[in-house]
Amino acid sequence: KSIALAVRIQPKDKTLTEEEIEAVAAKIVEKVGKATGGTLRG
């Protein structure tokens, strides 16, 4: 079984740095993984 997620991050006050984007993405993956027991493929 698999699912696909699309997440749009659009802060209104500034442009995010690559490091900030990667940190947010890592948190999303961690929280979804904990909630579902799923893992990323690859």
PyMOL Python script that loads the backbone (N, CA, C, O; Angstrom):
from pymol import cmd

cmd.read_pdbstr("""\
ATOM      1  N   LYS A   1       0.845  -1.174   0.000  1.00  0.00           N
ATOM      2  CA  LYS A   1       0.000   0.000   0.000  1.00  0.00           C
ATOM      3  C   LYS A   1       0.889   1.236   0.000  1.00  0.00           C
ATOM      4  O   LYS A   1       1.934   1.255   0.650  1.00  0.00           O
ATOM      5  N   SER A   2       0.477   2.261  -0.724  1.00  0.00           N
ATOM      6  CA  SER A   2       1.270   3.491  -0.740  1.00  0.00           C
ATOM      7  C   SER A   2       0.346   4.701  -0.810  1.00  0.00           C
ATOM      8  O   SER A   2      -0.801   4.618  -1.248  1.00  0.00           O
ATOM      9  N   ILE A   3       0.888   5.815  -0.365  1.00  0.00           N
ATOM     10  CA  ILE A   3       0.174   7.082  -0.467  1.00  0.00           C
ATOM     11  C   ILE A   3       1.134   8.138  -0.992  1.00  0.00           C
ATOM     12  O   ILE A   3       2.352   7.994  -0.877  1.00  0.00           O
ATOM     13  N   ALA A   4       0.590   9.180  -1.559  1.00  0.00           N
ATOM     14  CA  ALA A   4       1.395  10.316  -2.009  1.00  0.00           C
ATOM     15  C   ALA A   4       0.875  11.562  -1.312  1.00  0.00           C
ATOM     16  O   ALA A   4      -0.331  11.740  -1.144  1.00  0.00           O
ATOM     17  N   LEU A   5       1.788  12.407  -0.917  1.00  0.00           N
ATOM     18  CA  LEU A   5       1.430  13.667  -0.271  1.00  0.00           C
ATOM     19  C   LEU A   5       2.050  14.818  -1.039  1.00  0.00           C
ATOM     20  O   LEU A   5       3.166  14.707  -1.548  1.00  0.00           O
ATOM     21  N   ALA A   6       1.333  15.911  -1.120  1.00  0.00           N
ATOM     22  CA  ALA A   6       1.883  17.154  -1.659  1.00  0.00           C
ATOM     23  C   ALA A   6       1.706  18.216  -0.588  1.00  0.00           C
ATOM     24  O   ALA A   6       0.617  18.384  -0.039  1.00  0.00           O
ATOM     25  N   VAL A   7       2.775  18.924  -0.298  1.00  0.00           N
ATOM     26  CA  VAL A   7       2.738  19.954   0.738  1.00  0.00           C
ATOM     27  C   VAL A   7       3.271  21.247   0.137  1.00  0.00           C
ATOM     28  O   VAL A   7       4.340  21.266  -0.473  1.00  0.00           O
ATOM     29  N   ARG A   8       2.524  22.314   0.312  1.00  0.00           N
ATOM     30  CA  ARG A   8       2.969  23.627  -0.156  1.00  0.00           C
ATOM     31  C   ARG A   8       3.267  24.482   1.067  1.00  0.00           C
ATOM     32  O   ARG A   8       2.416  24.657   1.940  1.00  0.00           O
ATOM     33  N   ILE A   9       4.478  25.010   1.120  1.00  0.00           N
ATOM     34  CA  ILE A   9       4.900  25.850   2.236  1.00  0.00           C
ATOM     35  C   ILE A   9       5.096  27.257   1.676  1.00  0.00           C
ATOM     36  O   ILE A   9       5.986  27.485   0.856  1.00  0.00           O
ATOM     37  N   GLN A  10       4.269  28.194   2.118  1.00  0.00           N
ATOM     38  CA  GLN A  10       4.346  29.559   1.607  1.00  0.00           C
ATOM     39  C   GLN A  10       4.289  30.575   2.741  1.00  0.00           C
ATOM     40  O   GLN A  10       3.223  31.112   3.042  1.00  0.00           O
ATOM     41  N   PRO A  11       5.430  30.840   3.370  1.00  0.00           N
ATOM     42  CA  PRO A  11       5.414  31.876   4.399  1.00  0.00           C
ATOM     43  C   PRO A  11       5.150  33.239   3.752  1.00  0.00           C
ATOM     44  O   PRO A  11       5.618  33.504   2.644  1.00  0.00           O
ATOM     45  N   LYS A  12       4.419  34.081   4.428  1.00  0.00           N
ATOM     46  CA  LYS A  12       4.054  35.380   3.871  1.00  0.00           C
ATOM     47  C   LYS A  12       5.091  36.465   4.161  1.00  0.00           C
ATOM     48  O   LYS A  12       5.097  37.508   3.506  1.00  0.00           O
ATOM     49  N   ASP A  13       5.965  36.227   5.137  1.00  0.00           N
ATOM     50  CA  ASP A  13       6.857  37.300   5.562  1.00  0.00           C
ATOM     51  C   ASP A  13       8.285  37.209   5.039  1.00  0.00           C
ATOM     52  O   ASP A  13       9.019  38.195   5.095  1.00  0.00           O
ATOM     53  N   LYS A  14       8.698  36.044   4.530  1.00  0.00           N
ATOM     54  CA  LYS A  14      10.080  35.928   4.039  1.00  0.00           C
ATOM     55  C   LYS A  14      10.213  34.702   3.146  1.00  0.00           C
ATOM     56  O   LYS A  14       9.330  33.845   3.107  1.00  0.00           O
ATOM     57  N   THR A  15      11.314  34.634   2.440  1.00  0.00           N
ATOM     58  CA  THR A  15      11.640  33.465   1.641  1.00  0.00           C
ATOM     59  C   THR A  15      12.409  32.484   2.520  1.00  0.00           C
ATOM     60  O   THR A  15      13.344  32.875   3.218  1.00  0.00           O
ATOM     61  N   LEU A  16      12.019  31.217   2.487  1.00  0.00           N
ATOM     62  CA  LEU A  16      12.710  30.210   3.290  1.00  0.00           C
ATOM     63  C   LEU A  16      14.050  29.849   2.667  1.00  0.00           C
ATOM     64  O   LEU A  16      14.202  29.843   1.445  1.00  0.00           O
ATOM     65  N   THR A  17      15.017  29.550   3.524  1.00  0.00           N
ATOM     66  CA  THR A  17      16.302  29.056   3.045  1.00  0.00           C
ATOM     67  C   THR A  17      16.174  27.560   2.763  1.00  0.00           C
ATOM     68  O   THR A  17      15.215  26.921   3.195  1.00  0.00           O
ATOM     69  N   GLU A  18      17.116  27.023   2.058  1.00  0.00           N
ATOM     70  CA  GLU A  18      17.121  25.587   1.766  1.00  0.00           C
ATOM     71  C   GLU A  18      17.147  24.776   3.058  1.00  0.00           C
ATOM     72  O   GLU A  18      16.485  23.743   3.161  1.00  0.00           O
ATOM     73  N   GLU A  19      17.912  25.244   4.041  1.00  0.00           N
ATOM     74  CA  GLU A  19      18.000  24.549   5.326  1.00  0.00           C
ATOM     75  C   GLU A  19      16.648  24.536   6.042  1.00  0.00           C
ATOM     76  O   GLU A  19      16.264  23.525   6.632  1.00  0.00           O
ATOM     77  N   GLU A  20      15.934  25.651   5.989  1.00  0.00           N
ATOM     78  CA  GLU A  20      14.614  25.720   6.629  1.00  0.00           C
ATOM     79  C   GLU A  20      13.622  24.780   5.939  1.00  0.00           C
ATOM     80  O   GLU A  20      12.828  24.113   6.602  1.00  0.00           O
ATOM     81  N   ILE A  21      13.671  24.732   4.630  1.00  0.00           N
ATOM     82  CA  ILE A  21      12.788  23.842   3.872  1.00  0.00           C
ATOM     83  C   ILE A  21      13.086  22.391   4.217  1.00  0.00           C
ATOM     84  O   ILE A  21      12.166  21.604   4.439  1.00  0.00           O
ATOM     85  N   GLU A  22      14.360  22.033   4.262  1.00  0.00           N
ATOM     86  CA  GLU A  22      14.743  20.660   4.591  1.00  0.00           C
ATOM     87  C   GLU A  22      14.312  20.287   6.009  1.00  0.00           C
ATOM     88  O   GLU A  22      13.896  19.154   6.249  1.00  0.00           O
ATOM     89  N   ALA A  23      14.408  21.227   6.945  1.00  0.00           N
ATOM     90  CA  ALA A  23      13.997  20.958   8.329  1.00  0.00           C
ATOM     91  C   ALA A  23      12.494  20.715   8.410  1.00  0.00           C
ATOM     92  O   ALA A  23      12.052  19.802   9.106  1.00  0.00           O
ATOM     93  N   VAL A  24      11.714  21.519   7.710  1.00  0.00           N
ATOM     94  CA  VAL A  24      10.259  21.337   7.701  1.00  0.00           C
ATOM     95  C   VAL A  24       9.909  20.002   7.057  1.00  0.00           C
ATOM     96  O   VAL A  24       9.064  19.268   7.570  1.00  0.00           O
ATOM     97  N   ALA A  25      10.552  19.681   5.937  1.00  0.00           N
ATOM     98  CA  ALA A  25      10.281  18.414   5.253  1.00  0.00           C
ATOM     99  C   ALA A  25      10.611  17.226   6.156  1.00  0.00           C
ATOM    100  O   ALA A  25       9.861  16.251   6.192  1.00  0.00           O
ATOM    101  N   ALA A  26      11.717  17.299   6.876  1.00  0.00           N
ATOM    102  CA  ALA A  26      12.100  16.210   7.779  1.00  0.00           C
ATOM    103  C   ALA A  26      11.073  16.033   8.893  1.00  0.00           C
ATOM    104  O   ALA A  26      10.751  14.904   9.263  1.00  0.00           O
ATOM    105  N   LYS A  27      10.556  17.136   9.430  1.00  0.00           N
ATOM    106  CA  LYS A  27       9.532  17.051  10.477  1.00  0.00           C
ATOM    107  C   LYS A  27       8.253  16.419   9.940  1.00  0.00           C
ATOM    108  O   LYS A  27       7.622  15.607  10.616  1.00  0.00           O
ATOM    109  N   ILE A  28       7.876  16.794   8.727  1.00  0.00           N
ATOM    110  CA  ILE A  28       6.668  16.223   8.125  1.00  0.00           C
ATOM    111  C   ILE A  28       6.829  14.720   7.950  1.00  0.00           C
ATOM    112  O   ILE A  28       5.936  13.953   8.309  1.00  0.00           O
ATOM    113  N   VAL A  29       7.956  14.298   7.402  1.00  0.00           N
ATOM    114  CA  VAL A  29       8.209  12.868   7.193  1.00  0.00           C
ATOM    115  C   VAL A  29       8.192  12.127   8.524  1.00  0.00           C
ATOM    116  O   VAL A  29       7.612  11.046   8.623  1.00  0.00           O
ATOM    117  N   GLU A  30       8.821  12.697   9.543  1.00  0.00           N
ATOM    118  CA  GLU A  30       8.864  12.060  10.863  1.00  0.00           C
ATOM    119  C   GLU A  30       7.459  11.904  11.454  1.00  0.00           C
ATOM    120  O   GLU A  30       7.095  10.828  11.928  1.00  0.00           O
ATOM    121  N   LYS A  31       6.687  12.970  11.423  1.00  0.00           N
ATOM    122  CA  LYS A  31       5.349  12.926  12.030  1.00  0.00           C
ATOM    123  C   LYS A  31       4.400  12.003  11.269  1.00  0.00           C
ATOM    124  O   LYS A  31       3.620  11.275  11.883  1.00  0.00           O
ATOM    125  N   VAL A  32       4.460  12.030   9.953  1.00  0.00           N
ATOM    126  CA  VAL A  32       3.609  11.127   9.166  1.00  0.00           C
ATOM    127  C   VAL A  32       4.036   9.683   9.402  1.00  0.00           C
ATOM    128  O   VAL A  32       3.191   8.796   9.521  1.00  0.00           O
ATOM    129  N   GLY A  33       5.338   9.445   9.471  1.00  0.00           N
ATOM    130  CA  GLY A  33       5.835   8.099   9.744  1.00  0.00           C
ATOM    131  C   GLY A  33       5.369   7.575  11.091  1.00  0.00           C
ATOM    132  O   GLY A  33       4.956   6.420  11.204  1.00  0.00           O
ATOM    133  N   LYS A  34       5.434   8.419  12.113  1.00  0.00           N
ATOM    134  CA  LYS A  34       4.983   8.003  13.449  1.00  0.00           C
ATOM    135  C   LYS A  34       3.480   7.750  13.473  1.00  0.00           C
ATOM    136  O   LYS A  34       3.015   6.815  14.124  1.00  0.00           O
ATOM    137  N   ALA A  35       2.724   8.579  12.766  1.00  0.00           N
ATOM    138  CA  ALA A  35       1.264   8.458  12.778  1.00  0.00           C
ATOM    139  C   ALA A  35       0.769   7.247  11.997  1.00  0.00           C
ATOM    140  O   ALA A  35      -0.270   6.672  12.322  1.00  0.00           O
ATOM    141  N   THR A  36       1.522   6.859  10.958  1.00  0.00           N
ATOM    142  CA  THR A  36       1.042   5.795  10.069  1.00  0.00           C
ATOM    143  C   THR A  36       1.874   4.523  10.120  1.00  0.00           C
ATOM    144  O   THR A  36       1.427   3.473   9.659  1.00  0.00           O
ATOM    145  N   GLY A  37       3.087   4.606  10.678  1.00  0.00           N
ATOM    146  CA  GLY A  37       3.989   3.459  10.645  1.00  0.00           C
ATOM    147  C   GLY A  37       4.663   3.292   9.295  1.00  0.00           C
ATOM    148  O   GLY A  37       5.338   2.293   9.049  1.00  0.00           O
ATOM    149  N   GLY A  38       4.480   4.268   8.424  1.00  0.00           N
ATOM    150  CA  GLY A  38       5.047   4.193   7.078  1.00  0.00           C
ATOM    151  C   GLY A  38       6.479   4.686   7.017  1.00  0.00           C
ATOM    152  O   GLY A  38       6.978   5.313   7.951  1.00  0.00           O
ATOM    153  N   THR A  39       7.125   4.393   5.909  1.00  0.00           N
ATOM    154  CA  THR A  39       8.486   4.847   5.655  1.00  0.00           C
ATOM    155  C   THR A  39       8.578   5.339   4.216  1.00  0.00           C
ATOM    156  O   THR A  39       7.736   5.016   3.379  1.00  0.00           O
ATOM    157  N   LEU A  40       9.616   6.123   3.946  1.00  0.00           N
ATOM    158  CA  LEU A  40       9.863   6.559   2.579  1.00  0.00           C
ATOM    159  C   LEU A  40      10.509   5.435   1.790  1.00  0.00           C
ATOM    160  O   LEU A  40      11.351   4.702   2.309  1.00  0.00           O
ATOM    161  N   ARG A  41      10.115   5.305   0.544  1.00  0.00           N
ATOM    162  CA  ARG A  41      10.770   4.329  -0.327  1.00  0.00           C
ATOM    163  C   ARG A  41      12.013   4.957  -0.919  1.00  0.00           C
ATOM    164  O   ARG A  41      12.118   6.177  -1.047  1.00  0.00           O
ATOM    165  N   GLY A  42      12.951   4.097  -1.276  1.00  0.00           N
ATOM    166  CA  GLY A  42      14.088   4.610  -2.005  1.00  0.00           C
ATOM    167  C   GLY A  42      15.314   4.473  -1.308  1.00  0.00           C
ATOM    168  O   GLY A  42      16.362   4.870  -1.817  1.00  0.00           O
TER     169      GLY A  42
END
""", "prot")
cmd.dss("prot")
cmd.show_as("cartoon", "prot")
cmd.util.cbc("prot")
cmd.orient("prot")
